Amino acid sequence: MSYTPENLAELNVLMLYDLSTNQEGIKIHKTAEASVIAAAHSLFEKGIITLEDGGYLTTLGREAAEHAQSLFTMLVAHSCEQG
């Protein structure tokens, strides 16, 4: 099993959220890449974000973003150790 391009686009959208506050959302503009717009729409349909074009993280979304950002940090830290 591997990530699809759609999964990666969703993960990239989750990486945009600032987890240090619940008071900050994001806005995906109409001029964004089609894959980013589709990812935001998909995350909204899954109940992970509050609006089709971003908004705030739901409770499930916060957990997903925390996992996504933690995984990214682990992967980057590991690649730095290898260098």
Residue pairs with C-beta under 8 A, 6 or more apart in sequence:
3 11
5 35
6 35
6 38
6 39
6 42
9 35
9 36
9 38
9 39
10 39
10 42
10 43
11 68
12 36
12 39
13 26
13 28
13 36
13 39
13 40
13 43
13 49
13 54
14 43
14 48
14 61
14 64
14 65
14 68
14 69
15 65
15 68
15 69
15 72
16 26
17 24
17 25
17 26
17 57
17 61
17 65
18 24
19 62
19 65
19 66
19 69
22 56
22 57
22 62
25 50
25 51
25 54
25 55
25 56
25 57
26 54
26 55
27 53
27 54
28 36
28 37
28 40
28 53
28 54
29 53
30 37
37 53
40 49
40 52
40 53
40 54
41 52
43 49
43 61
44 50
44 51
44 52
44 55
46 60
47 58
47 60
47 61
48 57
48 58
48 60
48 61
48 64
49 55
49 56
49 57
49 58
49 61
50 56
50 57
50 58
50 61
57 64
57 65
